[in-house]
Amino acid sequence: MMLSRNYGTCLILFLLASSTLFAPSISQLDSPWAAKKRHMREEVRKMFYHAYENYMKHAFPHDELKPLTKSFTDSLSELGNLKLEHLPNNYNGSALSLIESLSSLVIMGNNTEFERAVRWLSENLTFNVDARINLFECNIRVLGGLISAHILATDSTNRLVQGSYKNQLLNLAEDLGRRILPAFATPTGLPYAWINLKYGVIENETTETSTSGCGSLILEMGALSRLTGDPRYESAALRALRKLWSMRSSLNLLGTTLDVTTGEWIEYSSGIGAGVDSFYEYLCKAYILFGKEDYWRMFQSAYLAVQKYFRHGPWYHEADMRTGKATYWQLTSLQAFWPGLQVLVGDIAAANSSHREFVNVWKKYGVIPERYLLDHQMLHPTEKYYPLRPELAESTFYLYQATKDPWYIQVGESIVNSLNSYTKVEGGFASVRDVTTMQLEDHQHSFFLAETCKYLYLLFDDSFLVDRNYIFTTEGHPLPILSSWHEKLPETYIPTNWTYAKGEQQTRRASAMSRQVCPAMALKSGYGVQPMESACHIPDTRADHRCFGDEECGVDSTTCRRRSCSMAGYCGLWIL
């Protein structure tokens, strides 16, 4: 798929052509921002190694670092309230933060440390333990980390492991995959949220799970099937995903929590934040990775429903899946991933609009609080914390790649400065317990190494991605886009830098998403050519386009530009 560097031209599924997108031009290399990017790259490198080395010194081989007390926590076990006396005598944790750091080490060019880490995991890691773990977290963090690292270790162009690697990480991933398969043995095919790695699903296990928990498994388990030739993993994840999609409402909306045995919804209100977020992300990325049209059709319908029922200007509230009526007007920090996903489908204007609002919240508090009440313009009384989340850095990286606007470099610099000012301590980086006082909490989550530092580093130095095609999982682990993994490659009509479709092949209501092409940002009309409607289209409130204020006007269907209300009371593209 051809991509353009033109600021006005959007990107859709842009990582399919990352070799074009990430190739630096002479003007970029010589720009006045080059020195700034090099400086910030080194600042992020220092951040990563300050966190990583303190983990290795004070917490390894346990799961995560407690930077204030310079101790450790076995977080995967604690999630299931596992008592330490139930662990084998030789159990020292799953080295979660080490697994999560593997691809970051490669991206930052530390092949020696990567090889050392791979060797240790190959010789010491075991999943034959009496530990109750969360399926979703184990899938995205451990399974995804092992699969990604295996692919990096076997990539001949990287030459990361010199002759000693014999697919040990893949063997570990397959062992873990086999241990979590029993979670899918339910009447609906929807997996339990919790499973014991040694004994499977325990008696009287809870049957409640989230939309993300059973709908965000396809990338890792699909990749495991492609690598091992065993279809069971992908089949289980796909069956769960299809069942979940069949439970959508007539509005193409889903709830937040459900029962895996009855297939009934528990919580009907949902949005794009916690409990649902990665469901949307994985529909889109599964299509990119595997090329299956089912993923695209599901994502297209789900995305348009989100834009219709959740969006309010630059914000996204929550709504009842049955009626589409707003339920909770709140911002959650996890929602900050959404602009990055919008870049993948070409909604650059909408992505930028939402992203800037998140940046404003970051500037207001120094970090992003976990939950902010939009209707009351105040912090949530009990969720004032910031656990070093990566989502804003992630979206900033995607938007910079899409636009090359140096403003995003400034945003990244602001994020780095805040993290160093408020969260850096002698023993690593600590979470913020209360954003109003900047009181710290004794926890350095593994995703700070896997995602936060990685996306900031890639924002300032994307050389790892040049001439490579990757997507990133929801935990920031890179997976290559391979034609051999595709059932069917996307079909598009892109003979020039401008996107168009021949008139006789286009239906009246075809959209950019339905045709899998970029929305027309600056189309040149010609014989037999019709503009495409963009996925970012938001209709005006009234069918006759009459209005009393800008808030009653939508987003233009072909340019993704916000429409405004004229003095005569009509919506249109009045502002250039």
Secondary structure, 3 states (H helix, E strand, C coil): CCCCCCCCCCCECHHHHHHHHCCCCHHHHCCCHHHHHHHHHHHHHHHHHHHHHHHHHHCCCCCEEECCCCEEECHHHHCCCCCHHHCCCCCCCCCHHHHHHHHHHHHCCCHHHHHHHHHHHHHHCCCCCCCEEEHHHHHHHHHHHHHHHHHHHHCCCCCCCCCCCCCHHHHHHHHHHHHHHHHHCCCCCCCCCEEECCCECCCCCCCEEEHHHHHCCHHHHHHHHHHHCCCHHHHHHHHHHHHHHHCCCCCCCCCCEEECCCCCEEECEECCCCCCHHHHHHHHHHHHHHCCHHHHHHHHHHHHHHHHHCEECCEECCEECCCCCECCCEEEHHHHHHHHHHHHECCHHHHHHHHHHHHHHHHHHCCCCCEEECCCCEECCCCCCECCCCHHHHHHHHHHHHHCCCHHHHHHHHHHHHHHHHHEECCEECEEEECCCCEEECCECHHHHHHHHHHHHHHHCCHHHCCCCEEECCCCCEEECCHHHCCCCCCCCCCCCCCCEEHHHCCCCCEHHHHCCCCCCCCCCCCCEECCECCCCECCCCCCCECCCHHHCCECCCCCCECEECCCCEEECCCC
